[in-house]
Amino acid sequence: MTASPRGTVLMDLDGTISDPAGGVYASFRHALAQVGRPWPDDQPLAWIIGPPLRESFMLLLDDPEKTAQALQHYRTHYAAGALYDNRLYPGMAETIAALADDGFRLFVATSKLVSFAEKIVARFGLAPRFERVYGSSLDGRIDQKGDIIAMCLGTEDIDPETCIMVGDREHDVNGARVNGLDCIGVTWGFGGTEELRAARALTLCERPTDLPALIRAVVDARTPAVSSEA
């Protein structure tokens, strides 16, 4: 008889599991240059990691046609190799292994294009630990974090009472909330403490290696104790 899962963890990818800045920034700059709107080298780009890329391009270009062109240029450049300019956060592989070994079901829930996300997860050797990777669709119909989480919850047999989201941006917190979930905010990514507190993350985590104990405490507190009486 298969044991029941201890709970379910939905994990964001960019800024939570890994740091994709090198490849994302290079592809974003390339795309803007291709549509005649080069981004100054001295201007920060951390704000683009988290929300759907379509929104970031639209914010800068204010033109649906140019936004579509920029998105295509980005994807072409990213797929050509920039997606692998990415590093796993120290301790994250061990953290994911600890959660899986502890009986948690694990899923990735990211606004990144699902095909890119799957390749990155596989590149880091993490694919066997995750049941499935959920991400945005190529046609853009699904790219909001709330919709991606909803797709996961609607597809998988997940008990929302023992399910928690983990992410680094307000989009993760808000996306979890609209689906009736809490979110643990991680401070090593691109949102930071102030943003996560303002979004009302359930609690904050400062180091990947602290995540397993924090998740256990949150989920176990919601799990009814099993009586030892016959």
C-alpha atoms as an extended CHARMM CRD file, in Angstrom:
* protein
*
       230  EXT
         1         1  MET       CA              0.0000000000        0.0000000000        0.0000000000  PROA      1               0.0000000000
         2         2  THR       CA              1.3810000000        3.3970000000       -1.0330000000  PROA      2               0.0000000000
         3         3  ALA       CA              1.7120000000        5.9080000000        1.7710000000  PROA      3               0.0000000000
         4         4  SER       CA             -0.2590000000        9.1310000000        1.5140000000  PROA      4               0.0000000000
         5         5  PRO       CA              1.8380000000       12.1770000000        0.6250000000  PROA      5               0.0000000000
         6         6  ARG       CA              2.8380000000       14.4250000000        3.4860000000  PROA      6               0.0000000000
         7         7  GLY       CA              1.7560000000       17.4480000000        1.4730000000  PROA      7               0.0000000000
         8         8  THR       CA              2.4010000000       19.2640000000       -1.7990000000  PROA      8               0.0000000000
         9         9  VAL       CA              4.9060000000       21.9950000000       -2.6110000000  PROA      9               0.0000000000
        10        10  LEU       CA              4.5820000000       24.1910000000       -5.6980000000  PROA      10              0.0000000000
        11        11  MET       CA              7.9190000000       25.8490000000       -6.4230000000  PROA      11              0.0000000000
        12        12  ASP       CA              8.6160000000       28.8540000000       -8.5920000000  PROA      12              0.0000000000
        13        13  LEU       CA             11.6910000000       28.4510000000      -10.8120000000  PROA      13              0.0000000000
        14        14  ASP       CA             13.3880000000       31.7910000000      -11.5730000000  PROA      14              0.0000000000
        15        15  GLY       CA             14.6620000000       33.4190000000       -8.3940000000  PROA      15              0.0000000000
        16        16  THR       CA             13.5800000000       30.4750000000       -6.2470000000  PROA      16              0.0000000000
        17        17  ILE       CA             15.2590000000       27.3380000000       -7.5590000000  PROA      17              0.0000000000
        18        18  SER       CA             17.8080000000       29.0180000000       -9.8000000000  PROA      18              0.0000000000
        19        19  ASP       CA             19.2480000000       32.3780000000      -10.8250000000  PROA      19              0.0000000000
        20        20  PRO       CA             18.5560000000       32.8890000000      -14.5550000000  PROA      20              0.0000000000
        21        21  ALA       CA             19.7180000000       36.5130000000      -14.7230000000  PROA      21              0.0000000000
        22        22  GLY       CA             22.5780000000       36.0460000000      -17.1910000000  PROA      22              0.0000000000
        23        23  GLY       CA             20.5260000000       34.4270000000      -19.9180000000  PROA      23              0.0000000000
        24        24  VAL       CA             17.3120000000       36.3590000000      -19.3050000000  PROA      24              0.0000000000
        25        25  TYR       CA             19.0190000000       39.7500000000      -19.3470000000  PROA      25              0.0000000000
        26        26  ALA       CA             21.0170000000       38.9520000000      -22.4880000000  PROA      26              0.0000000000
        27        27  SER       CA             17.9360000000       37.7430000000      -24.3540000000  PROA      27              0.0000000000
        28        28  PHE       CA             15.8410000000       40.7020000000      -23.1970000000  PROA      28              0.0000000000
        29        29  ARG       CA             18.4630000000       43.1940000000      -24.3690000000  PROA      29              0.0000000000
        30        30  HSD       CA             18.7930000000       41.3550000000      -27.6730000000  PROA      30              0.0000000000
        31        31  ALA       CA             15.0360000000       41.4330000000      -28.2390000000  PROA      31              0.0000000000
        32        32  LEU       CA             14.7390000000       45.1490000000      -27.5260000000  PROA      32              0.0000000000
        33        33  ALA       CA             17.6540000000       45.9350000000      -29.8310000000  PROA      33              0.0000000000
        34        34  GLN       CA             15.9900000000       43.9400000000      -32.6080000000  PROA      34              0.0000000000
        35        35  VAL       CA             12.8330000000       46.0850000000      -32.4150000000  PROA      35              0.0000000000
        36        36  GLY       CA             14.7800000000       49.3450000000      -32.2820000000  PROA      36              0.0000000000
        37        37  ARG       CA             14.5190000000       50.0190000000      -28.5510000000  PROA      37              0.0000000000
        38        38  PRO       CA             17.9240000000       49.1140000000      -27.0780000000  PROA      38              0.0000000000
        39        39  TRP       CA             18.0970000000       48.9700000000      -23.2830000000  PROA      39              0.0000000000
        40        40  PRO       CA             20.8880000000       51.0520000000      -21.6710000000  PROA      40              0.0000000000
        41        41  ASP       CA             23.6450000000       48.8840000000      -20.1950000000  PROA      41              0.0000000000
        42        42  ASP       CA             23.5780000000       50.8130000000      -16.9220000000  PROA      42              0.0000000000
        43        43  GLN       CA             19.8460000000       50.3030000000      -16.3090000000  PROA      43              0.0000000000
        44        44  PRO       CA             18.7690000000       47.4280000000      -14.0040000000  PROA      44              0.0000000000
        45        45  LEU       CA             16.6500000000       44.5670000000      -15.2780000000  PROA      45              0.0000000000
        46        46  ALA       CA             15.8440000000       42.5850000000      -12.1340000000  PROA      46              0.0000000000
        47        47  TRP       CA             12.2260000000       43.7390000000      -12.3680000000  PROA      47              0.0000000000
        48        48  ILE       CA             11.5910000000       41.6220000000      -15.4870000000  PROA      48              0.0000000000
        49        49  ILE       CA             12.1680000000       38.3290000000      -13.6460000000  PROA      49              0.0000000000
        50        50  GLY       CA              8.8770000000       37.2030000000      -12.1660000000  PROA      50              0.0000000000
        51        51  PRO       CA              6.0170000000       38.6530000000      -14.2070000000  PROA      51              0.0000000000
        52        52  PRO       CA              5.1120000000       37.3330000000      -17.6750000000  PROA      52              0.0000000000
        53        53  LEU       CA              7.6190000000       38.5970000000      -20.2590000000  PROA      53              0.0000000000
        54        54  ARG       CA              4.8000000000       39.7640000000      -22.5020000000  PROA      54              0.0000000000
        55        55  GLU       CA              3.8110000000       42.2730000000      -19.8110000000  PROA      55              0.0000000000
        56        56  SER       CA              7.3700000000       43.5530000000      -19.4190000000  PROA      56              0.0000000000
        57        57  PHE       CA              7.7970000000       44.1040000000      -23.1560000000  PROA      57              0.0000000000
        58        58  MET       CA              4.3870000000       45.7580000000      -23.4180000000  PROA      58              0.0000000000
        59        59  LEU       CA              5.2300000000       48.0830000000      -20.5420000000  PROA      59              0.0000000000
        60        60  LEU       CA              8.2950000000       49.3260000000      -22.4070000000  PROA      60              0.0000000000
        61        61  LEU       CA              7.0520000000       49.2340000000      -25.9950000000  PROA      61              0.0000000000
        62        62  ASP       CA              3.3590000000       50.1100000000      -25.5550000000  PROA      62              0.0000000000
        63        63  ASP       CA              2.6780000000       48.4430000000      -28.8910000000  PROA      63              0.0000000000
        64        64  PRO       CA              1.1110000000       44.9720000000      -29.2680000000  PROA      64              0.0000000000
        65        65  GLU       CA              2.7990000000       44.2830000000      -32.6160000000  PROA      65              0.0000000000
        66        66  LYS       CA              6.2750000000       45.2550000000      -31.4110000000  PROA      66              0.0000000000
        67        67  THR       CA              5.6740000000       43.3410000000      -28.1970000000  PROA      67              0.0000000000
        68        68  ALA       CA              4.9060000000       40.1820000000      -30.1790000000  PROA      68              0.0000000000
        69        69  GLN       CA              8.0370000000       40.7170000000      -32.2800000000  PROA      69              0.0000000000
        70        70  ALA       CA             10.2040000000       41.3060000000      -29.2160000000  PROA      70              0.0000000000
        71        71  LEU       CA              8.8370000000       38.1920000000      -27.5370000000  PROA      71              0.0000000000
        72        72  GLN       CA              9.7170000000       36.1000000000      -30.5870000000  PROA      72              0.0000000000
        73        73  HSD       CA             13.2420000000       37.5690000000      -30.7350000000  PROA      73              0.0000000000
        74        74  TYR       CA             13.6440000000       36.8330000000      -27.0330000000  PROA      74              0.0000000000
        75        75  ARG       CA             12.5440000000       33.2200000000      -27.3700000000  PROA      75              0.0000000000
        76        76  THR       CA             14.8070000000       32.6020000000      -30.3630000000  PROA      76              0.0000000000
        77        77  HSD       CA             17.8510000000       34.0170000000      -28.5610000000  PROA      77              0.0000000000
        78        78  TYR       CA             17.0090000000       32.2470000000      -25.3060000000  PROA      78              0.0000000000
        79        79  ALA       CA             16.4470000000       28.8830000000      -26.9940000000  PROA      79              0.0000000000
        80        80  ALA       CA             19.7660000000       29.1920000000      -28.8460000000  PROA      80              0.0000000000
        81        81  GLY       CA             21.5950000000       28.7130000000      -25.5580000000  PROA      81              0.0000000000
        82        82  ALA       CA             20.9430000000       31.6330000000      -23.2220000000  PROA      82              0.0000000000
        83        83  LEU       CA             18.5460000000       29.5320000000      -21.1530000000  PROA      83              0.0000000000
        84        84  TYR       CA             21.5710000000       27.5900000000      -19.8780000000  PROA      84              0.0000000000
        85        85  ASP       CA             23.2450000000       30.7730000000      -18.6150000000  PROA      85              0.0000000000
        86        86  ASN       CA             21.6220000000       29.9190000000      -15.3280000000  PROA      86              0.0000000000
        87        87  ARG       CA             22.8660000000       28.7400000000      -11.9430000000  PROA      87              0.0000000000
        88        88  LEU       CA             21.2890000000       26.6220000000       -9.2580000000  PROA      88              0.0000000000
        89        89  TYR       CA             21.1810000000       28.3600000000       -5.8870000000  PROA      89              0.0000000000
        90        90  PRO       CA             23.5870000000       26.7910000000       -3.3650000000  PROA      90              0.0000000000
        91        91  GLY       CA             21.8480000000       24.1600000000       -1.2730000000  PROA      91              0.0000000000
        92        92  MET       CA             18.7850000000       23.9700000000       -3.5300000000  PROA      92              0.0000000000
        93        93  ALA       CA             19.4470000000       20.4640000000       -4.8650000000  PROA      93              0.0000000000
        94        94  GLU       CA             19.7610000000       19.1890000000       -1.3070000000  PROA      94              0.0000000000
        95        95  THR       CA             16.6310000000       21.0810000000       -0.2670000000  PROA      95              0.0000000000
        96        96  ILE       CA             14.5470000000       19.5740000000       -3.0620000000  PROA      96              0.0000000000
        97        97  ALA       CA             15.9120000000       16.1040000000       -2.3090000000  PROA      97              0.0000000000
        98        98  ALA       CA             15.0670000000       16.5000000000        1.3840000000  PROA      98              0.0000000000
        99        99  LEU       CA             11.4740000000       17.5020000000        0.6050000000  PROA      99              0.0000000000
       100       100  ALA       CA             10.9940000000       14.6140000000       -1.8140000000  PROA      100             0.0000000000
       101       101  ASP       CA             12.5290000000       12.1280000000        0.6090000000  PROA      101             0.0000000000
       102       102  ASP       CA             10.2460000000       13.4970000000        3.3220000000  PROA      102             0.0000000000
       103       103  GLY       CA              7.1750000000       12.4680000000        1.3410000000  PROA      103             0.0000000000
       104       104  PHE       CA              6.1790000000       15.7780000000       -0.2460000000  PROA      104             0.0000000000
       105       105  ARG       CA              4.8400000000       15.8910000000       -3.7850000000  PROA      105             0.0000000000
       106       106  LEU       CA              6.7700000000       18.4930000000       -5.7610000000  PROA      106             0.0000000000
       107       107  PHE       CA              5.7220000000       20.5560000000       -8.7720000000  PROA      107             0.0000000000
       108       108  VAL       CA              7.2610000000       23.5310000000      -10.5470000000  PROA      108             0.0000000000
       109       109  ALA       CA              4.8670000000       26.4490000000      -11.1600000000  PROA      109             0.0000000000
       110       110  THR       CA              6.5700000000       29.1490000000      -13.2250000000  PROA      110             0.0000000000
       111       111  SER       CA              5.6050000000       31.9550000000      -15.5980000000  PROA      111             0.0000000000
       112       112  LYS       CA              8.4680000000       30.8570000000      -17.8430000000  PROA      112             0.0000000000
       113       113  LEU       CA              7.5200000000       29.0680000000      -21.0550000000  PROA      113             0.0000000000
       114       114  VAL       CA              6.9830000000       25.4590000000      -19.9990000000  PROA      114             0.0000000000
       115       115  SER       CA              9.3450000000       24.0260000000      -22.6270000000  PROA      115             0.0000000000
       116       116  PHE       CA             12.1780000000       26.2470000000      -21.3680000000  PROA      116             0.0000000000
       117       117  ALA       CA             11.4120000000       25.4340000000      -17.7410000000  PROA      117             0.0000000000
       118       118  GLU       CA             11.4760000000       21.6900000000      -18.3910000000  PROA      118             0.0000000000
       119       119  LYS       CA             14.9040000000       21.9380000000      -20.0320000000  PROA      119             0.0000000000
       120       120  ILE       CA             16.3360000000       23.9470000000      -17.1340000000  PROA      120             0.0000000000
       121       121  VAL       CA             14.9670000000       21.5700000000      -14.5080000000  PROA      121             0.0000000000
       122       122  ALA       CA             16.4230000000       18.6400000000      -16.4540000000  PROA      122             0.0000000000
       123       123  ARG       CA             19.7670000000       20.4140000000      -16.8870000000  PROA      123             0.0000000000
       124       124  PHE       CA             20.1520000000       20.6500000000      -13.1160000000  PROA      124             0.0000000000
       125       125  GLY       CA             19.2470000000       16.9680000000      -12.6860000000  PROA      125             0.0000000000
       126       126  LEU       CA             16.0690000000       17.8220000000      -10.7850000000  PROA      126             0.0000000000
       127       127  ALA       CA             13.4710000000       16.3320000000      -13.1400000000  PROA      127             0.0000000000
       128       128  PRO       CA             13.1490000000       13.0300000000      -11.2200000000  PROA      128             0.0000000000
       129       129  ARG       CA             12.2080000000       14.9520000000       -8.0750000000  PROA      129             0.0000000000
       130       130  PHE       CA              9.2930000000       16.8330000000       -9.6560000000  PROA      130             0.0000000000
       131       131  GLU       CA              6.0920000000       15.1530000000      -10.7740000000  PROA      131             0.0000000000
       132       132  ARG       CA              5.5270000000       17.7910000000      -13.4410000000  PROA      132             0.0000000000
       133       133  VAL       CA              6.5550000000       21.2680000000      -14.5460000000  PROA      133             0.0000000000
       134       134  TYR       CA              3.7590000000       23.8040000000      -15.0790000000  PROA      134             0.0000000000
       135       135  GLY       CA              4.4890000000       26.9890000000      -16.9910000000  PROA      135             0.0000000000
       136       136  SER       CA              3.1290000000       29.4750000000      -19.5010000000  PROA      136             0.0000000000
       137       137  SER       CA              1.7470000000       28.4140000000      -22.8730000000  PROA      137             0.0000000000
       138       138  LEU       CA              3.3650000000       29.3330000000      -26.1800000000  PROA      138             0.0000000000
       139       139  ASP       CA              0.2620000000       31.1970000000      -27.3530000000  PROA      139             0.0000000000
       140       140  GLY       CA              0.1960000000       33.3960000000      -24.2450000000  PROA      140             0.0000000000
       141       141  ARG       CA             -3.2780000000       32.3340000000      -23.1460000000  PROA      141             0.0000000000
       142       142  ILE       CA             -1.8400000000       31.0620000000      -19.8770000000  PROA      142             0.0000000000
       143       143  ASP       CA              0.9960000000       33.1290000000      -18.4280000000  PROA      143             0.0000000000
       144       144  GLN       CA             -0.3110000000       34.6200000000      -15.1720000000  PROA      144             0.0000000000
       145       145  LYS       CA              0.9570000000       32.8760000000      -12.0440000000  PROA      145             0.0000000000
       146       146  GLY       CA             -2.5690000000       32.4650000000      -10.6840000000  PROA      146             0.0000000000
       147       147  ASP       CA             -3.6790000000       30.6860000000      -13.8690000000  PROA      147             0.0000000000
       148       148  ILE       CA             -0.6070000000       28.4370000000      -13.8410000000  PROA      148             0.0000000000
       149       149  ILE       CA             -1.2370000000       27.4270000000      -10.2330000000  PROA      149             0.0000000000
       150       150  ALA       CA             -4.9260000000       26.8680000000      -11.0350000000  PROA      150             0.0000000000
       151       151  MET       CA             -3.9430000000       24.6050000000      -13.9350000000  PROA      151             0.0000000000
       152       152  CYS       CA             -1.7630000000       22.5400000000      -11.6200000000  PROA      152             0.0000000000
       153       153  LEU       CA             -4.4540000000       22.2660000000       -8.9450000000  PROA      153             0.0000000000
       154       154  GLY       CA             -7.0910000000       21.4050000000      -11.5370000000  PROA      154             0.0000000000
       155       155  THR       CA             -4.9780000000       18.7010000000      -13.1570000000  PROA      155             0.0000000000
       156       156  GLU       CA             -3.3950000000       17.0040000000      -10.1690000000  PROA      156             0.0000000000
       157       157  ASP       CA             -5.0930000000       15.3550000000       -7.2030000000  PROA      157             0.0000000000
       158       158  ILE       CA             -3.8610000000       17.8940000000       -4.6460000000  PROA      158             0.0000000000
       159       159  ASP       CA             -5.2620000000       18.6000000000       -1.1890000000  PROA      159             0.0000000000
       160       160  PRO       CA             -5.1810000000       22.4230000000       -0.9280000000  PROA      160             0.0000000000
       161       161  GLU       CA             -5.0940000000       22.2100000000        2.8730000000  PROA      161             0.0000000000
       162       162  THR       CA             -1.6090000000       20.7040000000        2.7680000000  PROA      162             0.0000000000
       163       163  CYS       CA             -0.3420000000       22.5330000000       -0.3220000000  PROA      163             0.0000000000
       164       164  ILE       CA              2.0470000000       25.4880000000       -0.1510000000  PROA      164             0.0000000000
       165       165  MET       CA              3.5770000000       27.7590000000       -2.8080000000  PROA      165             0.0000000000
       166       166  VAL       CA              7.2160000000       28.8440000000       -2.5920000000  PROA      166             0.0000000000
       167       167  GLY       CA              8.3990000000       31.8840000000       -4.5420000000  PROA      167             0.0000000000
       168       168  ASP       CA             10.4630000000       35.0590000000       -4.5800000000  PROA      168             0.0000000000
       169       169  ARG       CA              8.0590000000       37.6330000000       -6.0670000000  PROA      169             0.0000000000
       170       170  GLU       CA              4.7200000000       39.2120000000       -5.2290000000  PROA      170             0.0000000000
       171       171  HSD       CA              3.3030000000       37.4210000000       -8.2710000000  PROA      171             0.0000000000
       172       172  ASP       CA              3.8890000000       34.1050000000       -6.4900000000  PROA      172             0.0000000000
       173       173  VAL       CA              2.1530000000       35.2930000000       -3.3280000000  PROA      173             0.0000000000
       174       174  ASN       CA             -0.7960000000       36.8030000000       -5.1840000000  PROA      174             0.0000000000
       175       175  GLY       CA             -1.1140000000       33.8400000000       -7.5460000000  PROA      175             0.0000000000
       176       176  ALA       CA             -1.2190000000       31.4730000000       -4.6030000000  PROA      176             0.0000000000
       177       177  ARG       CA             -3.7680000000       33.5950000000       -2.7620000000  PROA      177             0.0000000000
       178       178  VAL       CA             -6.3090000000       33.6650000000       -5.6050000000  PROA      178             0.0000000000
       179       179  ASN       CA             -6.1730000000       29.8740000000       -5.5180000000  PROA      179             0.0000000000
       180       180  GLY       CA             -6.6800000000       29.6650000000       -1.7680000000  PROA      180             0.0000000000
       181       181  LEU       CA             -3.0480000000       28.8450000000       -0.9980000000  PROA      181             0.0000000000
       182       182  ASP       CA             -0.4180000000       30.4710000000        1.1800000000  PROA      182             0.0000000000
       183       183  CYS       CA              3.0410000000       31.2810000000       -0.1110000000  PROA      183             0.0000000000
       184       184  ILE       CA              6.4010000000       31.1480000000        1.6250000000  PROA      184             0.0000000000
       185       185  GLY       CA              8.4950000000       34.0170000000        0.2970000000  PROA      185             0.0000000000
       186       186  VAL       CA             12.1920000000       33.4180000000       -0.3400000000  PROA      186             0.0000000000
       187       187  THR       CA             14.4950000000       36.4000000000        0.0130000000  PROA      187             0.0000000000
       188       188  TRP       CA             17.4350000000       35.2240000000       -2.1240000000  PROA      188             0.0000000000
       189       189  GLY       CA             15.6110000000       35.9190000000       -5.4000000000  PROA      189             0.0000000000
       190       190  PHE       CA             14.4820000000       39.0780000000       -7.1770000000  PROA      190             0.0000000000
       191       191  GLY       CA             11.6200000000       40.4030000000       -5.0530000000  PROA      191             0.0000000000
       192       192  GLY       CA             13.2010000000       40.9700000000       -1.6810000000  PROA      192             0.0000000000
       193       193  THR       CA             11.9030000000       41.2170000000        1.8500000000  PROA      193             0.0000000000
       194       194  GLU       CA              9.9410000000       44.4500000000        1.4510000000  PROA      194             0.0000000000
       195       195  GLU       CA              8.0360000000       43.2830000000       -1.6260000000  PROA      195             0.0000000000
       196       196  LEU       CA              7.1870000000       39.9110000000       -0.1100000000  PROA      196             0.0000000000
       197       197  ARG       CA              6.0010000000       41.4060000000        3.1670000000  PROA      197             0.0000000000
       198       198  ALA       CA              3.8610000000       43.9530000000        1.3260000000  PROA      198             0.0000000000
       199       199  ALA       CA              2.2930000000       41.1070000000       -0.6560000000  PROA      199             0.0000000000
       200       200  ARG       CA              1.5930000000       39.3250000000        2.6600000000  PROA      200             0.0000000000
       201       201  ALA       CA              3.6320000000       36.1730000000        2.1970000000  PROA      201             0.0000000000
       202       202  LEU       CA              2.8640000000       33.6570000000        4.9370000000  PROA      202             0.0000000000
       203       203  THR       CA              6.4490000000       33.8050000000        6.1710000000  PROA      203             0.0000000000
       204       204  LEU       CA              9.9140000000       34.4760000000        4.7760000000  PROA      204             0.0000000000
       205       205  CYS       CA             12.8620000000       32.1530000000        4.2690000000  PROA      205             0.0000000000
       206       206  GLU       CA             16.4120000000       33.4760000000        3.9880000000  PROA      206             0.0000000000
       207       207  ARG       CA             18.3130000000       30.3040000000        3.0040000000  PROA      207             0.0000000000
       208       208  PRO       CA             17.3820000000       27.3440000000        0.7910000000  PROA      208             0.0000000000
       209       209  THR       CA             18.5330000000       24.9120000000        3.4550000000  PROA      209             0.0000000000
       210       210  ASP       CA             15.9530000000       26.3630000000        5.8740000000  PROA      210             0.0000000000
       211       211  LEU       CA             13.0410000000       25.5620000000        3.5550000000  PROA      211             0.0000000000
       212       212  PRO       CA             12.4050000000       21.9010000000        4.4490000000  PROA      212             0.0000000000
       213       213  ALA       CA             11.9380000000       22.5520000000        8.1650000000  PROA      213             0.0000000000
       214       214  LEU       CA              9.7950000000       25.6130000000        7.4660000000  PROA      214             0.0000000000
       215       215  ILE       CA              7.5580000000       23.7510000000        5.0270000000  PROA      215             0.0000000000
       216       216  ARG       CA              7.2320000000       20.7840000000        7.3830000000  PROA      216             0.0000000000
       217       217  ALA       CA              6.1420000000       23.0720000000       10.2130000000  PROA      217             0.0000000000
       218       218  VAL       CA              3.5310000000       24.8570000000        8.0850000000  PROA      218             0.0000000000
       219       219  VAL       CA              2.0590000000       21.7280000000        6.5120000000  PROA      219             0.0000000000
       220       220  ASP       CA              2.1770000000       19.5550000000        9.6290000000  PROA      220             0.0000000000
       221       221  ALA       CA              0.3140000000       22.2350000000       11.5960000000  PROA      221             0.0000000000
       222       222  ARG       CA             -2.5710000000       21.8330000000        9.1340000000  PROA      222             0.0000000000
       223       223  THR       CA             -2.5860000000       18.0400000000        9.1680000000  PROA      223             0.0000000000
       224       224  PRO       CA             -4.9650000000       16.4740000000       11.7200000000  PROA      224             0.0000000000
       225       225  ALA       CA             -3.1660000000       14.2090000000       14.1550000000  PROA      225             0.0000000000
       226       226  VAL       CA             -3.8700000000       10.5280000000       13.5760000000  PROA      226             0.0000000000
       227       227  SER       CA             -5.1650000000        8.8140000000       16.6870000000  PROA      227             0.0000000000
       228       228  SER       CA             -3.2250000000        5.7780000000       17.8580000000  PROA      228             0.0000000000
       229       229  GLU       CA             -6.3910000000        4.2130000000       19.3130000000  PROA      229             0.0000000000
       230       230  ALA       CA             -7.9920000000        1.3340000000       17.4280000000  PROA      230             0.0000000000
